[in-house]
Amino acid sequence: MLTTSSIQQVTKREILIIAAIAFVAVTIFSTSSFLYPFNSWVDANCMFTVGKSVFCGKVPYRDLMDHKGLLLHLVYGIGSLISFRSFFGVYVLELIAGFVFLLYSYKALLLFTDRKILYYVPLLALGVYSTWSFEQGASAEEFCLPFLSMGLYIGLKSEKIGSLTGKDAFLLGFLASCVFWIKYTIVGLFMGLPLYYLFFYVRNKDYAGLLRSAAFFLMGLIPLSFGVVCYFAFNHALADMWTVYFYDNIFHYGTTSEYHGSLPRVVHNELVGVKLILYNPVLVCMFIGSLIALILQKNKRLLCCCAVCFLSAYVPLFVGNPIRYYVLPLVIFAPFSLLMVRSWCSKSKLLQAGNNKRFLYPAFLSIALVLGVFIKFDTTRGLLSNGMDSPTFKIRDIIMEGRETPPVMIEYGIMDIGVYTVCGSIPECKNFCHLNLNLQ
């Protein structure tokens, strides 16, 4: 049986390699990067507008209408401190998020194989960041990936070790609170893991262990949640938080059908979720590869743990209003496909042929990169363009002509197309743009 000390630690060299992989993947596939003129995705611009406004004294839900969580607004606000009129600061935070996601994906793989699997991590990065569900970058789902990958790693490590330590239970609780205050429909993984442990604690009649783990998990939930509640209470906005982030999200987000919330509608949405996954062929192959790799481990408890985690992560994502980027949190289950890729490469006579290894692997990665750019061509076609012909920049030039500071403005009847961003403007109207909420 493994012990905590026997889990392989990541070296400085491996950290640098993973950081380089994250840099290449995020820089090429996120339109927040310096290779693109602008991230034109309306969701990202809306979150950026609210985020930078938080650091200028505005309170989400009370002063500005948006239905994402406070932690996501703080992430965007930090990005605005780096760059107020562009997404460069958000891009820096995407690099950090990508690095942590790939790092913990690699650590999870080390539970099953040796360090040579690091050479295949670029394929994971290309597969994930070139996926259709990645959108243009900087989504709430993307910023949840570090917390989700850490949570899955802790779950698998605990399963391999044979017990859940108090420290890990506390960390799971804290990670759950982070995801919850970004977007709570993504928190399903952190409901599945406790249910899995609950079953085995009860089955083994280890009630003392159950109470200990539950106590540490709950203690992990408290610090961030307490801070969020205090923030809104101090700003007299608790009622606004409850109304917008919870009530409106549950009962008014994407409510285009009279059957919204009914069981037939929920079942329909879950099936649409499967359809959205199938729109990502590379991701589908990675999921299938991961499933085969986990089955070949011949560990029923491990397979059960992964199955519970996947189902608990999947179901809440599509209950309300299925959208293509909702698939992205599920990529935390894709890394194990690398076990199959490595197995295939180790059996390949071509890759085993003497000096071929020196050039075949770089060639293999180059081909994968080109394919990734081609698959994501709806986004990557904007690489190295100046973007000055886009409506957002033309509108900015008209508004800012002869001005040093932007006037008060509102984007009426549309979602945020980025005018607030490129003009460096802070909205004065609560309903500063159109949102996907069925409200007046």
Sequence and secondary structure as in RCSB ss.txt:
>XXXX:A:sequence
MLTTSSIQQVTKREILIIAAIAFVAVTIFSTSSFLYPFNSWVDANCMFTVGKSVFCGKVPYRDLMDHKGLLLHLV
YGIGSLISFRSFFGVYVLELIAGFVFLLYSYKALLLFTDRKILYYVPLLALGVYSTWSFEQGASAEEFCLPFLSM
GLYIGLKSEKIGSLTGKDAFLLGFLASCVFWIKYTIVGLFMGLPLYYLFFYVRNKDYAGLLRSAAFFLMGLIPLS
FGVVCYFAFNHALADMWTVYFYDNIFHYGTTSEYHGSLPRVVHNELVGVKLILYNPVLVCMFIGSLIALILQKNK
RLLCCCAVCFLSAYVPLFVGNPIRYYVLPLVIFAPFSLLMVRSWCSKSKLLQAGNNKRFLYPAFLSIALVLGVFI
KFDTTRGLLSNGMDSPTFKIRDIIMEGRETPPVMIEYGIMDIGVYTVCGSIPECKNFCHLNLNLQ
>XXXX:A:secstr
   GGGS    HHHHHHHHHHHHHHHHHH TTSTTSS    HHHHHHHHHHHHHTTT  BTTTB   S HHHHHH
HHHHHHH SSSSHHHHHHHHHHHHHHHHHHHHHHTTTS GGGGGGHHHHHHHHHTSGGGTTS  HHHHHHHHHHH
HHHHHHHHHHHTS  HHHHHHHHHHHHHHHTT GGGTTHHHHHHHHHHHHHHHTT HHHHHHHHHHHHHHHHHHH
HHHHHHHHHTT HHHHIIIIIIIHHHTBT  STTTTSHHHHHHHHHHHHHHHHT HHHHHHHHHHHHHHHTTT H
HHHHHHHHHHHHHHHHHTSS   GGGGGGGGGGSTTHHHHHHHHHHH TTTTSTTHHHHHHHHHHHHHHHHHHHH
THHHHTTTT   TTSHHHHHHHHHHTT SS       SS   SHHHHHT    SSS S  SB   
